[in-house]
Amino acid sequence: MQTKSSSTTTVFISRKTLIIAGICLLALSGVGGWYYHVSHPPQPWLVKWQVMRYLKQNARINDFSVNFPYPSRAEMAKPATGSNKDSTLTKGPRTGKDFETLSREYLQLKTTMVLMEREITESVAQLKLTKARLEQLTKQLEATRTGNETNGAATNTPAIDQFLSKLQDRITSLEKKAAAKTDLDQKESQLAPITADLWEFQRVWNREGLVGGGGTNALTDASTRLMADIRNKLGMATTYGTMYTLIGQQLQVAEYLLDSGNPIHRRLGLQLALEAAYYAQNETLNDWLAARICEGYLHPNADIATDPSRRSPFNPDNFLNTCVNFFWQNNETHNVIRVFELMLAGAPTVPRADYARSQLGMALEQAGEYEKALTYLKQIQATNDYRRIIRRIPSLERTVASR
């Protein structure tokens, strides 16, 4: 009887174990399916979490808070004030431009001016030091030559002469940069009517009760100051931890603004995130981080990169090509393909569609997906404009046939 009871118990335990194991397998399968869904391709929120986790680990801090006049959630829930049809002011009286255009031009000009001011200041300081260095070395060289002539020693010092010549060239270059005050004054004169019209919009909207106390112009100015401050601090940073802290601060502000329903807020957030990606690539030499910032912050917000100007970083093609460059630098062909697929899907004209197809063809060929590459290359309509790429078709056809 004891043997039978023991056997029954063993069978009961085995069934119970199998049931538990089955439940665990189902749970793991569900978790695995969910993770695959959010990571193929990675959802922006997941990428942003990875970026912040990485920055906190390498900066060795848990908080990237920065003093910034964040708009309230109520303000962020409203569309751009400049598009309000009830406003009596739709165009700036001095420039004849709408509010969104003025805000964009203000941000671009102000950012350029901050960079110019910084370069002029640095050039003046470097010029002073270089001139002093040149004067000191010149005196030393003259004293050495005088002593050599007195002692009958050789006076030929070609290496020193060459170095002094380089110092003189450096001084000439710095003098040109330091004299760029005229260019800065020109930018200031261009900015004056834009600023005046922005404040005119602000006064009208405040009078009509269309905006709260903190205007978009003030937010734009605060964003410009933040970017300039972080840029200056990065220039003085001596450790990677400090650099990652500054990048984290800029991204934290960017993420908040990108969550807004106001396209002007989002544009400012996009500008901050774009600069942070460049810092990751150029200052910390971290191509992986730059690619992740692009994947989590830039690419998902490509819909607001709508500037018609071909020189603007927020021109649709320029913006997507910037993302492509970040991905190429980290050898992420799959993400390059995703970007050009998005470009092709939204291409409003045949030339833009052909450009996307040509880039998709090259990227897919590099990824070893030769049949897909052929499909896109054969769809190019303006074949004369892409003769060099079209010549790849016979070679790709032979490759596909041999496989």
C-alpha positions in Angstrom: 0.0 0.0 0.0 2.8 2.4 0.8 4.4 1.7 -2.6 1.1 2.5 -4.4 0.6 5.7 -2.4 4.1 6.8 -3.1 3.6 6.1 -6.8 0.3 8.1 -6.8 2.0 11.0 -5.1 4.8 10.9 -7.6 2.3 11.1 -10.5 0.4 13.9 -8.8 3.6 15.9 -8.3 4.7 15.3 -11.9 1.4 16.6 -13.3 1.5 19.6 -11.0 5.1 20.3 -12.0 4.1 20.0 -15.7 1.2 22.4 -15.2 3.5 25.0 -13.5 6.1 24.5 -16.1 3.5 25.0 -18.9 2.3 28.2 -17.2 5.8 29.5 -16.9 6.5 28.7 -20.6 3.4 30.5 -21.6 4.4 33.5 -19.5 7.9 33.5 -20.9 6.5 33.2 -24.4 4.2 36.2 -23.8 7.1 38.3 -22.4 9.3 37.2 -25.3 6.6 38.2 -27.8 6.0 41.5 -26.1 9.7 42.3 -26.1 10.1 41.3 -29.7 7.2 43.7 -30.5 8.7 46.7 -28.8 12.3 46.0 -30.0 11.8 45.1 -33.7 12.1 47.9 -34.5 12.7 49.4 -31.1 10.0 51.7 -29.8 11.1 55.3 -29.2 10.3 55.1 -25.5 12.5 52.0 -25.1 15.4 53.7 -26.9 15.1 56.8 -24.8 15.1 54.7 -21.7 18.3 52.9 -22.9 19.9 56.3 -23.7 19.1 57.7 -20.2 20.2 54.5 -18.5 23.5 54.6 -20.4 24.1 58.3 -19.6 23.4 57.9 -15.9 25.7 54.9 -15.6 28.6 56.8 -17.3 27.9 60.1 -15.7 27.4 58.4 -12.4 24.4 60.5 -11.5 20.7 59.8 -11.4 19.3 63.2 -12.1 19.8 65.5 -15.1 17.6 68.3 -13.8 18.5 71.7 -15.2 17.1 75.2 -14.6 14.8 75.8 -17.6 11.4 77.6 -17.9 9.4 74.5 -19.0 6.0 75.3 -20.5 3.1 74.0 -18.5 1.2 70.9 -19.6 -1.8 73.1 -20.4 0.3 75.2 -22.7 1.7 72.1 -24.3 -1.7 70.8 -25.0 -2.6 73.8 -27.1 -1.7 74.1 -30.8 0.8 76.8 -31.9 -0.7 80.2 -31.0 0.4 81.7 -34.3 -2.1 79.4 -36.1 -5.0 80.7 -34.1 -7.5 82.0 -36.7 -9.2 84.3 -34.2 -6.1 86.4 -33.8 -6.2 89.8 -35.4 -2.5 89.5 -36.2 -1.4 86.9 -38.7 1.7 88.5 -40.2 4.5 90.5 -38.6 4.1 94.2 -39.5 7.9 94.6 -40.3 8.7 91.3 -42.1 5.3 90.2 -43.4 6.0 86.7 -42.1 3.8 84.4 -39.9 4.7 83.5 -36.4 6.1 80.0 -37.0 8.4 81.3 -39.8 9.6 84.1 -37.5 10.3 81.7 -34.7 12.2 79.4 -36.9 14.3 82.2 -38.4 14.9 83.6 -34.9 16.2 80.3 -33.6 18.5 79.8 -36.6 19.9 83.4 -36.5 20.3 83.5 -32.7 22.1 80.1 -32.6 24.5 81.3 -35.4 25.1 84.6 -33.5 25.9 82.7 -30.2 28.4 80.6 -32.1 29.9 83.7 -33.7 30.2 85.5 -30.4 31.9 82.6 -28.8 34.3 82.2 -31.7 35.2 85.9 -31.7 35.8 85.9 -27.9 38.0 82.8 -28.1 39.9 84.2 -31.1 40.6 87.4 -29.3 41.9 85.5 -26.3 44.0 83.2 -28.5 45.3 86.1 -30.5 46.6 87.8 -27.4 48.4 84.6 -26.2 49.8 83.8 -29.6 51.2 87.3 -30.1 52.9 87.2 -26.8 54.3 83.8 -27.6 55.6 85.1 -30.9 57.2 88.1 -29.3 58.9 86.0 -26.7 60.3 83.5 -29.2 61.4 86.3 -31.5 63.4 87.9 -28.7 64.9 84.6 -27.7 65.9 83.8 -31.3 67.5 87.2 -31.7 69.5 86.8 -28.5 70.6 83.3 -29.6 71.7 84.6 -33.0 73.6 87.5 -31.4 75.4 85.1 -29.1 76.2 82.7 -31.9 77.6 85.5 -34.0 79.8 86.6 -31.1 81.1 83.1 -30.5 81.5 82.4 -34.2 78.9 79.6 -34.1 76.3 78.8 -36.8 73.3 81.1 -36.8 71.1 79.0 -39.1 67.9 77.9 -37.2 65.5 76.8 -39.9 63.3 74.8 -37.5 62.7 77.8 -35.3 62.1 80.1 -38.3 59.5 77.6 -39.6 57.8 77.5 -36.2 57.7 81.3 -36.1 56.2 81.4 -39.6 53.5 79.1 -38.5 52.8 81.3 -35.5 52.5 84.3 -37.8 50.1 82.4 -40.0 48.1 81.5 -36.9 48.0 85.1 -35.9 46.7 86.1 -39.3 44.0 83.5 -39.1 42.9 84.6 -35.6 42.9 88.3 -36.6 40.4 87.5 -39.4 38.2 85.6 -37.0 38.5 88.3 -34.3 37.5 90.9 -37.0 34.2 89.1 -37.7 32.4 91.7 -35.6 31.1 93.2 -38.8 29.4 89.9 -39.7 27.9 89.7 -36.2 26.5 93.3 -36.6 24.9 92.3 -39.8 23.3 89.3 -38.2 22.1 91.6 -35.4 20.5 93.9 -37.9 18.8 90.9 -39.6 17.5 89.7 -36.2 16.1 93.1 -35.1 12.9 93.1 -37.3 12.3 89.5 -36.5 12.5 90.1 -32.7 10.3 93.2 -33.0 7.6 91.2 -34.9 7.8 88.3 -32.4 7.2 90.7 -29.5 4.4 92.4 -31.5 2.7 88.9 -31.8 3.2 88.5 -28.1 1.7 91.9 -27.2 -1.4 91.2 -29.4 -2.0 87.7 -28.1 -1.6 88.8 -24.5 -4.1 91.6 -25.1 -6.5 89.1 -26.8 -6.0 86.5 -24.1 -4.6 84.0 -26.5 -1.5 83.1 -24.5 -0.4 82.7 -20.9 2.4 84.6 -19.2 5.3 82.7 -20.7 5.4 83.2 -24.5 7.0 81.0 -27.1 9.5 83.7 -27.9 10.7 83.6 -24.3 11.0 79.8 -24.6 13.0 80.1 -27.8 15.3 82.5 -26.1 15.7 80.2 -23.1 16.5 77.2 -25.4 19.1 79.3 -27.2 20.7 80.2 -23.9 20.7 76.6 -22.7 22.4 75.4 -25.9 25.0 78.1 -25.7 25.7 77.3 -22.0 26.0 73.6 -22.6 28.2 74.2 -25.6 30.6 76.4 -23.5 30.7 73.8 -20.7 31.4 71.0 -23.1 34.3 73.1 -24.4 35.8 73.2 -20.9 34.9 69.6 -19.9 37.8 67.4 -18.9 36.1 64.1 -18.3 33.6 62.0 -20.1 31.4 61.9 -17.1 30.9 65.7 -17.3 30.2 65.4 -21.0 27.6 62.7 -20.5 26.0 64.8 -17.8 25.6 67.8 -20.1 24.2 65.7 -22.9 21.8 64.2 -20.5 20.6 67.6 -19.4 20.0 68.7 -22.9 18.1 65.5 -23.8 15.9 65.8 -20.7 14.7 69.2 -21.9 14.4 68.0 -25.4 12.2 65.0 -24.4 9.9 67.3 -22.4 9.4 69.7 -25.4 9.1 66.9 -27.9 6.1 65.6 -25.9 4.2 68.9 -26.6 1.3 69.3 -28.9 2.7 72.6 -30.0 4.8 72.3 -33.1 7.0 75.2 -32.1 7.8 73.5 -28.7 8.6 70.3 -30.6 10.9 72.2 -33.1 12.9 73.5 -30.1 13.1 70.0 -28.7 14.3 68.7 -32.0 17.0 71.3 -32.2 18.2 70.4 -28.7 18.2 66.7 -29.5 20.0 67.2 -32.8 22.8 69.1 -31.0 23.0 66.4 -28.4 23.5 63.8 -31.1 26.4 65.8 -32.6 27.9 66.2 -29.1 27.8 62.4 -28.7 29.5 61.9 -32.0 32.1 64.6 -31.9 32.8 65.4 -28.3 32.5 61.9 -26.7 33.4 60.0 -29.9 30.4 57.7 -29.2 28.8 56.7 -32.5 26.5 54.2 -30.7 25.1 57.0 -28.5 24.6 59.4 -31.5 22.8 56.6 -33.4 20.5 55.9 -30.4 19.6 59.6 -29.9 18.7 59.7 -33.6 16.6 56.5 -33.2 14.8 57.6 -30.1 14.5 61.4 -30.4 15.1 62.5 -34.0 13.7 60.0 -36.4 10.4 59.6 -34.6 9.8 63.3 -34.9 10.8 63.7 -38.6 7.2 64.9 -39.3 8.1 68.4 -38.0 11.2 68.8 -40.2 9.3 70.6 -42.9 11.5 73.6 -43.9 11.4 74.2 -47.6 14.9 75.7 -47.7 17.5 73.3 -48.9 20.1 74.9 -46.5 18.0 74.2 -43.4 18.9 71.2 -41.2 15.1 70.8 -40.8 14.6 70.4 -44.5 13.0 66.9 -44.9 15.7 65.4 -47.0 18.6 67.1 -45.0 17.1 65.9 -41.7 16.7 62.3 -42.8 20.2 62.3 -44.4 21.5 63.5 -41.0 19.9 60.5 -39.4 21.4 58.3 -42.1 24.9 59.7 -41.4 24.6 58.9 -37.7 23.5 55.3 -38.5 26.2 54.8 -41.1 28.8 55.9 -38.6 27.8 53.1 -36.3 27.4 50.6 -39.2 23.7 50.2 -38.8 22.6 49.3 -42.3 19.2 48.1 -41.1 18.4 51.6 -39.7 19.6 53.3 -42.9 17.2 51.1 -44.8 14.3 52.1 -42.4 15.1 55.9 -42.9 15.0 55.6 -46.7 11.9 53.5 -46.7 10.3 56.4 -44.7 11.6 58.9 -47.2 10.2 56.9 -50.1 6.8 56.5 -48.5 6.5 60.3 -48.0 8.2 61.4 -51.2 5.9 64.1 -52.8 7.7 64.2 -56.1 9.4 61.8 -58.5 12.9 63.2 -58.0 12.7 62.7 -54.3 11.3 59.2 -54.7 14.1 58.3 -57.2 16.7 59.6 -54.7 15.2 57.4 -51.9 15.1 54.4 -54.3 18.8 54.9 -55.3 19.8 55.0 -51.6 17.7 52.0 -50.7 19.3 50.1 -53.6 22.8 50.8 -52.4 22.0 50.1 -48.7 20.2 46.8 -49.5 23.1 45.7 -51.7 25.5 46.3 -48.8 23.2 44.3 -46.5 23.3 41.4 -49.0 19.6 41.7 -49.9 20.3 41.8 -53.7 16.8 41.0 -54.9 15.2 43.9 -53.0 18.0 46.2 -54.2 17.2 45.3 -57.8 13.5 46.0 -57.2 14.2 49.5 -56.1 16.9 50.3 -58.7 14.6 49.1 -61.5 11.9 51.5 -60.2 14.0 54.6 -60.7 12.4 56.8 -63.4 15.0 59.4 -64.1 17.6 56.9 -65.2 19.9 59.5 -66.7 20.3 61.2 -63.3 21.4 57.9 -61.7 23.5 56.4 -64.5 26.3 55.2 -62.2 23.9 53.4 -59.9 21.8 52.0 -62.8 25.0 50.4 -64.1 25.0 48.1 -61.0 21.8 46.4 -62.2 23.5 43.8 -64.5 26.0 42.8 -61.8 23.2 42.5 -59.3 21.2 40.3 -61.7 24.2 38.0 -62.2 24.6 37.8 -58.4 21.0 36.9 -57.9 21.1 34.3 -60.7 24.2 32.6 -59.2 22.5 32.4 -55.8 
